[in-house]
Amino acid sequence: MNCRHCAAPLRQSFLDLGHAPPSNAYLTQADLSRPERYYPLRLWVCEQCWLVQTEDYADSGELFDADYAYFSSTSSSWLAHARAYAERMRETLRLGAGSLVIEVASNDGYLLRNFVEAGVPCLGIEPTASTADAAERLGIPVLREFFGEALGKRLAEEGRQADLLLGNNVFAHVPDINDFSRGLQAVLKPGGTLTLEFPHLLRLIEQVQFDTVYHEHFSYLSLYSVERVLEAAGLRIHDVEQLATHGGSLRVHASHQDDSRPRSASVDALLSTEAQAGLRDPATYRGFQARADRLKNDLLTFLLEQKRAGRRVAAYGAAAKGNTILNYAGIKPDLLPWVFDAAPSKQGKYLPGSHVPILSPQQLDEVRPDLLLILPWNIADEVMAQNERIRQWGGRFVTAIPCLEVR
């Protein structure tokens, strides 16, 4: 296998999580009687451009199908994050009725709805029918296609170039990151602004966030590797922000190469921080597997101890990251009989691989677990606030990453 960006041979492994089904391939009752597809889940790091990437195995159409079950609007904190971003960019860039905002991977309209309400024309690009339907119900025009260079050029030829072009948690999800980046360059208006948000590889390594590894994430991104990719496509980063979302993310601000905006000191400062943390040192990646295994073993030991003690443990959040850790640890309904999730699209289904049934949060009062394992640990505070009532019967919350903690 060669690097998806620079084509250098990949020789340095980073993480091997065995085999697992796609993390968002939720199952129906009928699916439980059918064979389930498992694929290798391994990461490699390129020692030329330092892009961390999954082992090739499948195309994106298999992972992001018409029944894709992830709806961004399920999280209230994410909605607030999107609203604050939209308001800030609208004011900073002076976006109005004559502007165009394009979001790649617009999901269910969680973000563009803010521009629609402000009277700013927008366009969503979203290949999954289930989420695109939801966005259209909010009055957001949606192109139901996968984004790449061909689509970017077509939109440009139609006169639809973006004053603001954005992609939140999509840059890591594209199998051909070069083609995708060239598409961004084509559809960005001269003088326009591109922002990309993505989980920061530095935080993944520091906090052993190995559960954020799943097949839908083709790339694991540092500022260094993203700058290399965008520069090759004719784009330049002029600013970067460090965010708390998804356990620690970056938001890069980019423009065309000939844009006159100065480069913020924050860009070079963060590049220096990454270098000092060893993100361009093979030893950093060689030592990660053992750290991930320790966390996995801690969770499995904890669940076995609770079962022996007769305590009822349930999970909250049928999140992709949860599926990664459950499948790697081999956790099944005998140790974790239920998972609760607020998304109606997931309720009544089963987690891929582990086959844990997904219930509505309203059913917490029927089950009354002694311990509630929060799988999307990045929104643990939100989950605890919404389900504080479990403390009435002595229930407590548990998170497994960055370390096992009972709260």
Secondary structure, DSSP 8 states (H G I E B T S, - for coil): -B-TTT--B--EEEEEEEEE--TT--B-TGGGGS----EEEEEEE-TTT--EEE-----HHHHS-TT----GGG-HHHHHHHHHHHHHHHHHTT--TT--EEEES-TTSTTHHHHHHTT--EEEE---HHHHHHHHTTT--EE-S--SHHHHHHHHHTT--EEEEEEES-GGG-S-HHHHHHHHHHHEEEEEEEEEEEEBHHHHHHTT-GGG--TT--EEB-HHHHHHHHHHTTEEEEEEEEE-GGGSEEEEEEEETT------HHHHHHHHHHHHTTTT-HHHHHTHHHHHHHHHHHHHHHHHHHHHTT--EEEE---HHHHHHHHHHT--TTT---EE-S-TTTTTSB-TTT--BEE-GGGHHHH--SEEEESSGGGHHHHHHHTGGGGGGT-EEEE-SSS-EE-
